[in-house]
């Protein structure tokens, strides 16, 4: 199979898995920092094991790559913590939708990383995604936690967009598993100074949820993301991944009994339409 098409299929599977991570912010009774710390330990061990089992090298090629890996890890640490915090402050739907302003942010700042020009199709896709997200966000007051969740979610979006762009430009020559292994290792070390005693007093069920989060919903999809970015532009990943909030909302309805409004469905349709357009447009460009 063509590597671009394979990357697109992997990306769509990844979106489904990542959409489910939002639920863990509600079912795991720990702070966002503790959840991220536990997630990073398990994901790090699994990713390094995958690299070793596949016969890959664990060391990086150049000394400066270790500093790049540290920078990417710090961005991911801040992104993951703010991601869970946004949903804990508000709801799964609001937190995920606020986070998914990152496709618009990516489209606007990618030219500074890739040396390319913005075209009107990029701007149109960004506007459609932005309008779809705007519809899904409920009416809020500046004095309540929902507003705080939106602000934190947008901050997480900025961090995620920067991480994806930096990864593609400076770190995409490494395998997805190795790249994410180093980043989760950085997350583990930097968050070890901020964890609370509640993490060590958690129930067996909580540890089971952390294990699932760290393996099937973190190590696997993030390895696929890093691999996909070797063949796809960060903009393509960002817009295709816009289906993630819809999956998250559906799962929140089924598992957490959240009740989205009609604006959620209309906005989700717009977001998915833009993501599908970007996928088709990418395939056409690579056929030329």
C-alpha positions as CSV (number, residue, x, y, z in Angstrom):
1,X,0.0,0.0,0.0
2,X,1.2,3.5,-0.8
3,X,2.7,5.0,2.4
4,X,0.6,8.1,2.3
5,X,-2.7,6.1,2.1
6,X,-1.4,3.8,4.8
7,X,-0.7,6.8,7.0
8,X,-4.2,8.2,6.4
9,X,-5.9,4.9,7.4
10,X,-3.7,4.7,10.5
11,X,-4.6,8.3,11.3
12,X,-8.3,7.6,11.2
13,X,-7.9,4.6,13.6
14,X,-5.8,6.8,15.9
15,X,-8.6,9.4,16.0
16,X,-11.0,6.8,17.4
17,X,-8.6,5.7,20.1
18,X,-7.7,9.2,21.1
19,X,-11.3,10.2,21.2
20,X,-11.8,7.8,24.0
21,X,-9.0,9.3,26.2
22,X,-11.4,12.1,27.1
23,X,-13.5,9.7,29.2
24,X,-10.6,9.0,31.5
25,X,-10.6,12.6,32.8
26,X,-14.0,11.7,34.4
27,X,-13.7,8.0,35.3
28,X,-10.2,8.3,37.0
29,X,-10.7,10.1,40.3
30,X,-7.3,11.9,40.2
31,X,-5.9,15.3,39.3
32,X,-4.9,16.0,35.7
33,X,-1.3,16.0,36.7
34,X,-1.6,12.6,38.4
35,X,-3.4,11.1,35.5
36,X,-0.8,12.4,33.1
37,X,2.1,11.1,35.2
38,X,0.5,7.6,35.5
39,X,-0.2,7.6,31.8
40,X,3.4,8.5,30.9
41,X,4.9,5.7,33.0
42,X,3.0,3.0,31.3
43,X,3.2,4.5,27.8
44,X,7.0,5.0,28.2
45,X,7.6,1.4,29.2
46,X,5.5,0.0,26.4
47,X,7.0,2.3,23.7
48,X,10.6,1.5,24.7
49,X,9.7,-2.2,24.7
50,X,8.1,-2.0,21.3
51,X,11.3,-0.4,19.9
52,X,13.5,-3.1,21.5
53,X,11.2,-5.9,20.3
54,X,11.4,-4.5,16.7
55,X,15.1,-4.5,16.8
56,X,15.5,-0.7,16.8
57,X,18.1,1.3,18.5
58,X,17.2,3.1,21.8
59,X,19.8,5.9,21.4
60,X,19.4,9.0,19.3
61,X,21.7,9.8,16.4
62,X,22.9,13.2,17.4
63,X,23.4,15.0,20.7
64,X,21.2,17.9,19.8
65,X,18.3,15.5,19.2
66,X,18.2,14.8,22.9
67,X,17.6,18.5,23.5
68,X,14.9,18.5,20.9
69,X,13.3,15.5,22.5
70,X,13.3,17.2,25.8
71,X,11.6,20.2,24.3
72,X,9.0,18.1,22.6
73,X,8.4,16.2,25.9
74,X,7.9,19.4,27.8
75,X,5.3,20.6,25.3
76,X,3.5,17.2,25.5
77,X,3.6,17.3,29.3
78,X,1.9,20.7,29.4
79,X,-0.5,19.7,26.6
80,X,-1.6,16.5,28.4
81,X,-2.1,18.1,31.8
82,X,-4.1,21.0,30.3
83,X,-6.1,18.5,28.2
84,X,-7.4,16.6,31.1
85,X,-7.7,19.7,33.3
86,X,-10.0,21.4,30.6
87,X,-12.4,18.5,30.8
88,X,-12.3,18.3,34.6
89,X,-13.1,22.0,34.9
90,X,-16.1,21.7,32.4
91,X,-17.2,18.6,30.5
92,X,-15.8,16.2,28.0
93,X,-17.6,17.9,25.2
94,X,-16.6,21.4,26.0
95,X,-13.0,20.5,26.8
96,X,-12.5,18.5,23.6
97,X,-14.0,21.1,21.4
98,X,-11.9,23.9,23.0
99,X,-8.8,21.7,22.3
100,X,-9.8,21.3,18.7
101,X,-9.2,24.9,17.9
102,X,-5.6,23.5,17.2
103,X,-6.3,22.7,13.6
104,X,-7.0,26.4,13.0
105,X,-3.9,27.4,14.9
106,X,-1.8,24.8,12.9
107,X,-3.0,26.0,9.6
108,X,-2.2,29.6,10.5
109,X,1.3,29.0,11.9
110,X,2.5,26.1,9.7
111,X,3.8,28.4,6.9
112,X,6.4,29.8,9.4
113,X,7.7,26.2,9.9
114,X,7.5,24.8,6.4
115,X,8.2,27.8,4.3
116,X,4.9,27.5,2.4
117,X,2.2,29.9,1.5
118,X,-1.4,29.9,2.8
119,X,-3.9,29.2,0.1
120,X,-7.6,30.0,0.2
121,X,-8.6,26.4,0.6
122,X,-6.6,26.2,3.9
123,X,-8.3,29.3,5.1
124,X,-11.7,28.0,4.1
125,X,-11.1,24.7,5.9
126,X,-9.9,26.6,9.0
127,X,-13.0,28.8,9.0
128,X,-15.4,25.8,8.6
129,X,-13.7,24.0,11.5
130,X,-13.7,27.1,13.6
131,X,-17.4,27.7,12.9
132,X,-18.2,24.1,13.7
133,X,-16.4,24.3,17.0
134,X,-18.1,27.6,17.8
135,X,-21.5,26.0,17.3
136,X,-20.7,23.1,19.7
137,X,-19.4,25.3,22.5
138,X,-22.4,26.1,24.8
139,X,-23.3,29.5,26.2
140,X,-20.9,30.3,29.0
141,X,-20.3,33.0,31.6
142,X,-16.8,34.4,32.3
143,X,-17.3,33.5,36.0
144,X,-17.9,29.8,35.7
145,X,-15.8,26.7,35.3
146,X,-17.0,26.1,31.7
147,X,-15.3,29.3,30.6
148,X,-12.1,28.2,32.5
149,X,-12.3,24.8,30.7
150,X,-12.5,26.5,27.3
151,X,-9.5,28.8,28.1
152,X,-7.4,25.9,29.3
153,X,-8.5,23.8,26.3
154,X,-7.4,26.5,23.9
155,X,-4.1,26.8,25.7
156,X,-3.7,23.0,25.3
157,X,-4.5,23.5,21.6
158,X,-1.6,26.0,21.1
159,X,0.8,23.6,22.8
160,X,-0.3,20.6,20.7
161,X,0.0,22.6,17.4
162,X,3.5,23.7,18.3
163,X,4.5,20.1,19.3
164,X,3.2,18.6,16.1
165,X,4.9,21.2,13.9
166,X,8.2,20.9,15.8
167,X,8.1,17.1,15.7
168,X,7.6,17.1,11.9
169,X,10.4,19.6,11.3
170,X,13.0,18.4,13.7
171,X,12.2,14.8,14.9
172,X,10.2,13.0,12.2
173,X,13.3,11.0,11.1
174,X,12.9,8.7,14.1
175,X,10.3,6.0,14.3
176,X,7.0,6.8,15.9
177,X,7.6,4.5,18.9
178,X,11.1,5.8,19.7
179,X,10.0,9.5,19.3
180,X,7.1,9.1,21.7
181,X,9.1,6.9,24.1
182,X,11.5,9.8,24.7
183,X,8.8,12.3,25.0
184,X,6.9,10.2,27.6
185,X,10.1,9.7,29.5
186,X,10.5,13.5,29.7
187,X,6.9,13.8,30.9
188,X,7.6,11.2,33.6
189,X,10.6,13.0,34.9
190,X,9.2,16.6,34.8
191,X,5.8,15.6,36.4
192,X,7.4,13.5,39.2
193,X,7.9,16.8,41.1
194,X,4.2,17.6,41.0
195,X,2.3,14.4,41.8
196,X,0.1,14.1,44.9
197,X,-0.2,11.4,47.5
198,X,-3.6,10.4,46.1
199,X,-1.9,8.7,43.2
200,X,-0.3,6.1,45.6
201,X,-3.6,5.7,47.5
202,X,-5.7,4.9,44.5
203,X,-7.9,1.8,44.1
204,X,-7.1,-1.2,41.9
205,X,-9.7,-0.1,39.4
206,X,-8.0,3.3,39.1
207,X,-4.7,1.6,38.3
208,X,-6.5,-0.6,35.7
209,X,-7.9,2.5,34.0
210,X,-4.4,4.1,34.0
211,X,-3.0,0.9,32.5
212,X,-5.6,1.0,29.7
213,X,-5.0,4.7,29.2
214,X,-1.3,4.3,28.9
215,X,-1.3,1.3,26.5
216,X,-4.2,1.1,24.1
217,X,-5.2,4.7,24.3
218,X,-1.7,6.4,24.5
219,X,1.2,4.3,23.4
220,X,-0.4,2.7,20.4
221,X,-2.2,5.8,18.9
222,X,0.7,8.2,19.6
223,X,3.2,5.9,17.9
224,X,0.8,5.9,14.9
225,X,0.6,9.7,15.0
226,X,4.4,10.2,15.0
227,X,4.7,7.7,12.1
228,X,1.9,9.4,10.1
229,X,3.7,12.8,10.4
230,X,6.6,11.3,8.4
231,X,4.3,11.2,5.4
232,X,1.6,13.8,6.0
233,X,1.8,17.5,6.7
234,X,0.9,18.6,10.2
235,X,-2.1,20.5,8.7
236,X,-3.5,17.3,7.3
237,X,-3.2,15.5,10.6
238,X,-4.8,18.4,12.4
239,X,-7.9,18.6,10.2
240,X,-8.4,14.9,9.8
241,X,-8.1,14.6,13.6
242,X,-11.0,17.0,13.9
243,X,-13.3,14.0,13.9
244,X,-11.9,13.2,17.4
245,X,-14.3,15.5,19.3
246,X,-17.3,13.9,17.6
247,X,-16.1,10.4,18.7
248,X,-15.5,11.9,22.2
249,X,-19.0,13.3,22.3
250,X,-20.6,10.1,21.2
251,X,-18.6,8.1,23.8
252,X,-19.6,10.7,26.5
253,X,-23.2,10.2,25.6
254,X,-23.0,6.4,25.8
255,X,-20.7,6.1,28.8
256,X,-21.1,9.3,30.9
257,X,-24.7,10.1,29.9
258,X,-23.9,13.6,28.7
259,X,-26.6,15.3,26.7
260,X,-25.2,17.5,23.9
261,X,-27.4,20.1,22.2
262,X,-28.4,20.3,18.5
263,X,-25.5,22.7,18.0
264,X,-23.1,19.9,18.9
265,X,-24.5,17.7,16.1
266,X,-24.4,20.5,13.5
267,X,-21.0,21.6,14.5
268,X,-19.7,18.1,14.5
269,X,-21.0,17.6,10.9
270,X,-19.1,20.7,9.8
271,X,-15.9,19.6,11.5
272,X,-16.1,16.1,9.9
273,X,-16.8,17.6,6.5
274,X,-13.7,19.7,6.7
275,X,-11.6,16.8,7.9
276,X,-12.9,14.5,5.1
277,X,-12.2,17.3,2.5
278,X,-8.6,17.6,3.7
279,X,-8.1,13.8,3.5
280,X,-9.4,13.6,-0.1
281,X,-7.4,16.7,-1.1
282,X,-4.2,15.2,0.3
283,X,-4.7,12.0,-1.6
284,X,-5.3,14.0,-4.9
285,X,-2.1,16.0,-4.3
286,X,0.0,12.9,-3.9
287,X,-1.4,11.3,-7.0
288,X,-0.1,14.2,-9.2
